[in-house]
């Protein structure tokens, strides 16, 4: 008996569900049939907006470059480039032209400038201490301007006086550490050359310490081999983004919006103006 009741309940639920979806489809069909003029108006409206926007769409070049830095924390460079990013986003072309020492024509061609770390997060939010390269992303209308912009961005950092003061302090610290390591190595060498020193554990420890100091010396010499705060690791490599490609994506976007809004509008009007055809009527009656 219980099995029969359970089976009947499932059949009833299935029938009600099918009837509900049939009623939904019927409402949609009647909505488009009765209010097709509204659908046309919505498509004309979205089509007009798309047409106006497509006329202002311009082709541009999307590019990416990688930079290495020798001194100062990476967040400092992130803050410097974030300042440029905000100038670009807010169309402060005059200020950006003064900061980068570039002509207004080149500045107007820049539509995007972002600095990100190796995991594609904003560089100005990176507080880690790993000395690894970071990336600059640039969108520019003319590819011939990209090398000029790259050089301007590099000089923008290299000529920053506040950043150079901090970098000089780090350089002085590295030099002092290098002198200490060099003197330490000389002392260890003199101890190892002492013929009176027995071949004991102390000798082994001195040899191990000498190897460690030698590694530190090489690392410090490499660090002090370049006094520039940053350097280009890989030049900007560009990819053309055509206006036709952008407009195709834009047309799909506005077309989808027009379809969704049309569907919502005609279903609502059909439900509101035709109570006998409301979507939930049969479903609610069956439940009651």
HELIX and SHEET records of a PDB file:
HELIX    1   1 UNK A    2  UNK A   34  1                                  33    
HELIX    2   2 UNK A   36  UNK A   56  1                                  21    
HELIX    3   3 UNK A   74  UNK A   89  1                                  16    
HELIX    4   4 UNK A   93  UNK A  100  1                                   8    
HELIX    5   5 UNK A  104  UNK A  108  1                                   5    
HELIX    6   6 UNK A  123  UNK A  125  5                                   3    
HELIX    7   7 UNK A  143  UNK A  145  5                                   3    
HELIX    8   8 UNK A  146  UNK A  158  1                                  13    
HELIX    9   9 UNK A  161  UNK A  192  1                                  32    
HELIX   10  10 UNK A  201  UNK A  223  1                                  23    
HELIX   11  11 UNK A  243  UNK A  273  1                                  31    
HELIX   12  12 UNK A  275  UNK A  277  5                                   3    
HELIX   13  13 UNK A  281  UNK A  287  1                                   7    
SHEET    1   A 4 UNK A 110  UNK A 116  0                                        
SHEET    2   A 4 UNK A 134  UNK A 140 -1                                        
SHEET    3   A 4 UNK A  60  UNK A  69 -1                                        
SHEET    4   A 4 UNK A 230  UNK A 241 -1                                        
END                                                                             
